[in-house]
Amino acid sequence: MVRETNSEKETLALGRELAQQARAGQVFALVGDLGVGKTVLTKGMAEGLGITEPVNSPTFTIMQIYEEGRLPFYHFDVYRIGDPEEMEEIGYEDYFYGEGICLVEWANLIRELMPEDTVWITMEKKPERGFDYRRVTIHE
């Protein structure tokens, strides 16, 4: 499935829609260049789960846990992971195979650890289509 957004508001709405359809135990892999809107989509997903606390990219902490929504939301940013073994140190399997929703930014860096049924979301800019244009490809 390919979706196009033309504003931050539309990207947030897409994230909300994805989260409202998400089920317990689902893992989302979010891939895209710096500044493409991964954190905006993530904020939308948090909103869609009913999370009201501020959501930021956990670049330095690797993972943030949000438990106030309809399902726990585990937000990983693996940009700074040097070796997939570092994921084992934080017990990633407990989250990937748990009862919450996982979203992993930069998941392409740990592709070998991602579950087989991961939902892959690739975000791309197309400058010729406008500054806020995003092409979002979603597939399993």
C-alpha positions in Angstrom: 0.0 0.0 0.0 1.3 3.5 -0.9 0.0 6.6 0.9 1.0 10.1 0.2 0.9 13.0 2.7 1.4 16.7 2.0 1.7 18.1 5.5 2.8 17.2 9.0 -0.9 17.1 9.9 -1.6 14.4 7.3 1.4 12.4 8.4 0.2 12.5 12.0 -3.3 11.4 10.8 -1.7 8.4 8.9 0.1 7.4 12.1 -3.2 7.6 14.1 -4.9 5.5 11.5 -2.2 2.8 11.6 -2.3 2.7 15.4 -6.1 2.5 15.5 -5.9 -0.6 13.3 -2.9 -2.1 15.2 -3.3 -5.2 17.3 -1.4 -6.5 20.3 2.0 -8.0 19.5 2.4 -6.1 16.2 5.8 -4.8 15.2 6.3 -1.9 12.8 9.6 -1.2 11.1 10.0 2.5 10.2 12.7 3.3 7.5 13.6 6.6 6.0 16.3 9.3 5.8 16.9 11.9 8.5 14.2 14.5 8.5 11.7 12.5 6.5 9.1 12.5 9.3 9.6 9.3 11.1 9.0 10.9 14.5 5.9 12.7 13.2 4.4 9.4 12.1 5.4 7.9 15.5 3.7 10.8 17.4 0.5 10.1 15.3 0.7 6.4 16.2 1.0 7.3 19.9 -2.1 9.6 19.6 -3.9 6.8 17.9 -3.2 4.5 20.9 -4.5 7.2 23.2 -1.1 8.3 24.6 -1.1 11.9 25.6 2.4 12.3 27.0 5.1 13.9 24.8 6.7 11.5 22.3 10.3 12.1 21.3 12.7 9.9 19.3 14.7 7.9 21.8 18.0 8.2 19.9 20.2 8.1 22.9 18.1 5.8 25.1 17.3 3.3 22.3 13.8 2.7 23.7 10.9 4.6 25.2 7.9 2.9 26.8 4.5 4.4 26.9 1.8 2.5 28.8 -1.1 4.9 29.2 -2.8 4.0 25.9 -5.1 1.1 24.9 -2.0 -1.0 24.4 1.6 -0.5 25.6 3.7 1.3 23.0 7.4 0.5 22.7 9.3 3.0 20.6 12.8 2.0 19.5 15.3 4.2 17.7 18.2 1.9 16.7 20.2 4.5 14.7 23.1 4.3 17.2 23.1 0.5 17.5 26.6 -0.6 16.5 25.9 -4.3 16.7 22.6 -6.2 16.8 23.8 -7.9 20.0 23.2 -4.6 21.7 19.5 -5.2 21.2 19.8 -8.4 23.2 21.3 -6.5 26.1 18.1 -4.5 26.4 15.9 -7.5 26.0 14.2 -6.6 22.8 12.5 -10.0 22.4 10.3 -9.2 25.4 8.9 -6.3 23.6 8.9 -7.6 20.0 7.0 -10.7 21.1 5.0 -9.1 23.9 1.5 -7.8 24.2 2.1 -4.2 23.1 2.8 -2.4 19.8 6.5 -2.0 18.8 7.7 0.7 16.4 11.4 0.5 15.4 12.9 3.5 13.7 15.9 2.7 11.5 14.8 -1.0 11.5 16.8 -1.7 8.4 19.9 -1.6 10.6 18.7 -4.6 12.5 16.8 -6.4 9.8 17.9 -9.8 10.9 16.2 -9.3 14.3 12.9 -8.2 13.0 10.0 -10.7 13.2 8.9 -12.3 10.0 5.4 -10.7 10.2 6.8 -7.1 10.7 4.9 -4.3 9.0 7.5 -2.3 7.1 6.9 1.4 6.6 9.2 3.3 4.3 9.0 7.1 4.1 10.5 9.1 1.3 10.7 12.7 0.3 10.2 13.9 -3.3 11.4 17.5 -3.3 9.9 18.0 -6.8 6.5 17.4 -5.2 6.9 20.0 -2.5 8.7 20.5 0.8 6.1 18.6 2.9 5.3 15.8 0.5 6.0 12.3 1.8 5.5 8.9 0.0 4.8 6.3 2.6 5.0 2.6 1.5 3.5 0.1 3.9 3.9 -3.7 3.4 4.5 -6.9 5.3 
